Amino acid sequence: MQILEVVLKRLNTTVETVEINRGITRVGDLIKEYCCLCVIPESLFPLWADMVYDLIFKEGTGESGAFTGLSSISMGDVSYGFNRGKNGKDVAEALLGDYKQRLNKARKGLFR
């Protein structure tokens, strides 16, 4: 099963959007960086999907459901800018704090 399928199931939708793909990429990069991984194992897909869900719906959307966590996009050499939270942290990086306990297990190689 691919991560997109897991995320779409978690979001209870079948429609793939640009916002979902951006969330998957951003959270995937955070997990890889924090846990020192080159490839995210399938055992972490549920955690990854939960983080994408939180990034899109809890931190980055309004009533309309439109993704507002993104503040800028660049085309050359691909760059995304994310809105800062109340305390000045990147929305996705603030999300990392909510999942540190679970990510620390993966970081130590204990996540199964």
N, C-alpha and C positions, 0 to 999 in steps of 0.2 A: 504494500500500500504506500502511496506517495503522500508527502506532507500536505499537498493541496487537498487531497481527498479527506484527510483527517480534519483539516481546518474547515472545509466546507460542511462536513458533518457536524463539527462543534458549533458552527455558526447557524446550523439548521437551514442551509440554502444549497442550491445546486448551481448558482450563478457565480462564475469566476469574474472578479472585478480587478481593476488596477489597484485599488486600495488594499484588497486582500493580498495581492502579489507583493505589494510594497511592504505590508506588515510582515509577511512570511520572510522576505529577504532581510528586513531590518532586525527582526527578532532572531532569525537564524544567525546573523552576523554577531549579535550580542552573545548568544549561547556559545558559539564557536570561540569567541574572544575570551569570555569569562571562564570557560571550562578547558581552554587550551586544546580544542579539537579541530581537526581538519575536516572531518565529516561527522555530521550529527547522526548517532545511531538511532535506529527505528524505535528503540525502547524509550527515547526521549520525545517522540512525536506527540504523544498526548500533552506533555508539558509545553512543548512548542506551540501546539494549537491553543492551549489555554492562554498562553502569553499573547498570541496574536489576537485572540478574542478580547482580552483586556485592553490591549493597545488600541484596537479599533473602536470598541464600544464603551469602555469605562473611562478611558483617558482622552479619546480623540473624536468623539461625535457629539453632535447636538441632537435636538429633537428630530431633525430631518433625517438623521442617519448618515449624513454626508461626512466623510472623513475630514477633520479639521486639524489633525495633528501635524499635517504636512505644511510647512511654511514656504518652501521654495524647491524648485526642480531645475537642474541644469542638464543640457543635452550633451555637450562635449565632455568626455571622460566621466559621464554619469555622476551626478551629485544630488542628494536629497537633503533638504533642511527640515528639521522637525521643530515644532513650536516648543517653547520652554514652559515648564510648569510654574506654579506659584513660587517655588523656592529656587528657580533659575536652572533646574535640571532639565535635560532633554526628556521628553515624555517617555520614550522607550527606555532610557537609562533609569528613570525613576521606577519604571515597571520592574526592572531588574531587582530592586530592593525587596519587592513583594515576593519574589521567587528565589531569593538567595539560599534559603534552607534546602530547597529541593535541588537547586543547581549545585550546591556544595557537594552533594552526594555524587553527582556526575563528574564534578571536578576532581574528586578523589578516586574515581573509578568504581564507586560503590552502587551506582544507579543500575538497577536491573528491572 
